[in-house]
Amino acid sequence: MGVAEYREANRANWNERVAGHWEPDAYDAPGFIADPERISSVVQFDRQYLGEVDGRLLLHLQCHFGMDTLSWARLGADVTGIDFSADAIAAAINLSEESRTPGRFVETELYDTPKALAGEQFDVVYTSVGALNWLPDIAGWGEVVAAMLNPGGTFYIREAHPVLWSLRFPNEDPNDETLIIEYPYFEVSEPLGWDTDVSYLGSASIEHTRTYEWNHGIAEIMAALTSQGLLIDLYQEHRFLDWQGQHQMVEDDDGRWRLPEHQRDLVPLAYSLRARKPG
């Protein structure tokens, strides 16, 4: 198989996830629609790194069905979201209309974003959690980020740490808390393939069960940005996730998941990175 086939398999899988993710026991789109003051928990955390977005043009790469995107709109940004899933973009448009929160959503493969939004640039380019592992080429991603930023603009991402993705996934033995490096930390040409008939949230069953993912080391991610002239001005590692990434992780009062105390300082689980385009 080639990259095009991997992408189509992932697209089919993500199209099927949308309905389940919409549900109240998942991302709760109905609750977002009903409460015009609601801001997603992801954006609630990330806003401390971006500051005021009122009146700024914001592009959300790999936006899924747009709840984080529209959360930025509720904070005053003029938002555009892009995603490769037709079902996700349709749901995002629906969420914008039903919640009366303005936003524009465009269906496009990430690497085609400059072409799909020809001539446009943004004050902020944003990526939320769980995005980079679906991309085969991190250097190409950096080119897109830089191309879409206005001079003087800001890029920000919070993402699962590549060390996390290199760990063996949860062991079925509840007494085994061993953290074992089993998968590539660095970007490799051939992705890891997985089969699962459920998503990480929601109750919808998945028929297109096969997905493909690529890891990218922190230095590779940083180099993808700095090689395009972007200046990194913040990098921070986190000891939490927004989901249960290992079976021994426990949910804290803030709704985030952490390793038990005796393992909490062993590995980073996520990171925040901010960069600016000179101008």
C-alpha positions in Angstrom: 0.0 0.0 0.0 1.0 3.6 -0.5 0.2 6.9 1.3 -2.9 7.4 -0.8 -4.3 4.0 0.3 -3.4 4.7 4.0 -5.1 8.0 3.8 -8.3 6.6 2.3 -8.5 3.9 5.0 -8.1 6.6 7.7 -10.7 8.8 6.0 -13.3 6.0 5.9 -12.7 5.3 9.6 -12.9 9.0 10.6 -16.1 9.5 8.6 -17.7 6.7 10.7 -16.5 8.2 14.0 -18.4 11.5 13.6 -21.9 10.3 14.6 -20.6 8.8 17.8 -18.4 11.7 18.7 -21.5 14.0 18.3 -23.3 12.2 21.1 -23.9 13.6 24.7 -21.6 10.9 26.2 -18.8 11.8 23.8 -18.0 15.4 22.8 -21.6 16.4 23.5 -22.5 18.6 20.5 -26.1 18.9 21.8 -24.8 20.5 25.0 -22.5 22.9 23.0 -25.6 23.9 20.9 -27.8 24.4 24.0 -25.2 26.5 26.0 -23.9 29.5 24.0 -21.3 30.1 26.7 -19.7 26.7 26.5 -16.1 26.5 25.5 -14.5 23.1 24.9 -12.2 21.8 27.6 -9.3 21.7 25.1 -9.6 25.3 24.2 -10.2 26.3 27.9 -6.7 25.0 28.5 -5.0 26.2 25.3 -6.3 29.8 25.5 -3.7 30.6 28.2 -1.0 30.1 25.5 -2.7 32.1 22.7 -4.1 35.0 24.8 -6.8 37.2 23.2 -8.0 36.0 19.8 -10.8 38.6 19.5 -10.9 39.8 15.9 -8.0 37.6 14.7 -8.2 35.3 11.7 -7.7 31.7 13.0 -7.2 28.6 11.0 -7.7 25.2 12.7 -5.9 22.4 10.9 -7.5 18.9 11.2 -10.5 20.4 12.9 -12.7 17.2 13.0 -16.4 18.4 13.5 -15.4 21.8 14.7 -16.2 22.1 18.4 -12.8 23.4 19.3 -12.8 25.6 16.2 -16.2 27.1 17.2 -15.0 27.5 20.8 -12.3 29.9 19.4 -15.1 31.7 17.5 -17.0 32.1 20.8 -13.9 33.8 22.1 -14.0 36.3 19.3 -11.9 34.8 16.5 -12.9 34.7 12.8 -12.4 31.0 12.3 -11.8 28.6 9.4 -11.5 24.8 10.0 -10.2 22.2 7.5 -10.4 18.5 7.7 -10.1 15.6 5.2 -13.4 13.9 6.4 -16.5 14.9 4.4 -18.7 13.7 7.3 -16.8 15.8 9.8 -17.0 18.9 7.7 -20.7 18.4 7.2 -21.2 18.0 11.0 -19.0 21.1 11.6 -21.2 23.2 9.3 -24.3 21.8 11.1 -22.8 22.6 14.5 -22.0 26.1 13.4 -25.6 26.7 12.2 -27.4 25.0 15.1 -25.2 26.7 17.7 -25.4 30.1 15.9 -21.7 30.3 16.1 -20.2 31.6 12.9 -17.4 29.6 11.3 -16.2 28.4 7.9 -15.3 24.8 7.2 -13.5 23.4 4.2 -13.0 19.8 3.2 -9.4 19.3 2.2 -6.4 17.0 2.8 -4.0 18.9 5.1 -1.2 19.0 2.6 -3.6 20.6 0.0 -4.6 23.4 2.4 -2.6 26.2 0.7 -4.2 25.3 -2.6 -7.7 24.9 -1.1 -7.4 28.3 0.6 -5.5 29.9 -2.2 -4.0 33.3 -1.3 -5.3 33.3 2.3 -3.2 33.6 5.4 -4.1 33.8 9.1 -3.1 35.5 12.3 -3.3 32.2 14.2 -2.8 28.6 12.9 -4.0 26.1 15.5 -3.8 22.3 15.9 -5.5 20.5 18.8 -4.8 17.1 20.4 -4.6 13.9 18.4 -3.7 15.2 14.9 -0.1 14.7 14.0 -0.1 10.9 14.3 -2.4 10.8 11.2 0.2 12.6 9.0 2.9 10.7 7.1 5.3 13.7 6.5 6.0 16.1 9.3 8.3 18.3 7.2 5.4 18.8 4.7 3.2 19.7 7.6 5.6 22.4 8.6 5.5 23.9 5.1 1.7 24.1 5.4 1.8 25.8 8.8 4.3 28.4 7.6 2.5 29.0 4.3 -0.8 29.7 6.1 0.5 32.2 8.6 0.6 35.9 8.2 3.9 37.6 8.9 3.9 38.2 12.6 1.4 35.4 13.1 1.3 32.7 15.7 1.2 28.9 15.5 0.2 26.8 18.5 -0.3 23.1 19.1 -1.0 20.9 22.1 -0.4 17.3 21.2 0.2 13.8 22.7 4.0 13.4 23.2 5.8 11.1 20.8 7.2 9.2 23.8 3.6 8.3 24.7 3.0 6.9 21.1 6.1 4.8 21.4 4.9 3.0 24.5 3.1 -0.4 24.4 -0.6 0.2 24.5 -2.6 -0.8 27.6 -1.9 -4.2 28.9 -4.9 -6.4 29.7 -3.3 -7.4 33.0 -4.5 -4.8 35.6 -1.6 -5.6 37.8 1.0 -4.9 35.1 2.0 -1.2 35.2 5.2 -1.6 33.2 5.9 1.2 30.7 7.7 -0.4 27.7 9.0 1.3 24.6 7.7 -0.9 21.7 7.0 1.4 18.7 9.1 3.8 16.7 9.7 7.2 18.3 11.0 8.7 15.0 9.1 9.1 11.8 9.4 6.1 9.5 8.1 5.5 6.1 5.7 2.6 6.9 3.0 3.4 9.4 1.7 1.3 12.2 -1.6 -0.4 11.4 -4.4 -0.9 13.9 -7.8 -2.6 13.8 -10.6 -1.6 16.2 -14.4 -1.5 15.7 -15.0 1.3 18.2 -13.7 4.8 18.6 -12.1 6.3 21.7 -15.4 8.2 22.4 -19.1 7.5 21.6 -21.0 4.3 21.0 -21.1 4.2 17.2 -19.7 0.9 15.8 -17.0 1.2 13.1 -17.1 -0.9 10.0 -13.9 0.4 8.4 -11.8 -0.8 11.3 -8.3 -0.4 9.8 -6.3 2.7 10.5 -2.6 3.8 10.0 -0.5 6.1 12.1 2.9 7.7 12.0 5.0 8.9 15.0 7.2 12.0 14.8 10.0 12.8 17.3 10.0 16.2 19.0 13.2 17.3 17.2 11.5 16.4 13.9 8.4 18.4 14.8 10.5 21.4 15.8 12.7 21.2 12.7 9.6 21.1 10.5 8.7 24.5 11.8 12.2 26.1 12.2 13.3 25.0 8.7 10.4 27.3 7.4 11.7 30.2 9.4 9.3 30.0 12.3 10.7 30.9 15.7 9.7 28.7 18.6 9.1 30.8 21.7 7.4 28.2 24.0 7.7 24.5 24.6 6.2 22.9 27.6 5.8 19.2 28.4 2.7 17.9 30.4 2.1 15.0 32.7 -1.5 14.6 31.7 -3.7 13.5 28.8 -7.3 14.3 27.9 -8.0 10.5 27.7 -6.8 7.3 29.4 -3.7 6.5 27.5 -2.4 3.6 29.7 -4.6 1.3 31.8 -3.1 2.4 35.1 -3.8 6.1 34.5 -6.2 7.7 36.9 -8.7 10.5 36.2 -8.1 13.6 38.4 -10.7 16.2 39.5 -9.9 18.3 36.5 -11.1 15.6 34.2 -7.6 14.8 32.9 -5.7 11.5 33.1 -2.4 11.0 34.8 -0.1 8.1 35.6 0.0 7.1 39.3 2.2 9.1 41.6 5.1 6.6 41.5 5.2 6.8 37.7 4.3 10.4 37.1 7.8 11.7 36.6 9.0 9.0 34.3 7.7 10.1 30.9 6.0 13.1 29.3 2.5 12.5 28.1 1.8 15.7 26.1 3.3 19.0 25.1 2.4 22.5 24.1 4.5 24.3 21.4 4.1 27.8 20.2 6.0 29.5 17.3 5.8 32.8 15.5 6.4 33.8 11.9 8.7 36.8 11.7 7.1 39.9 10.2 
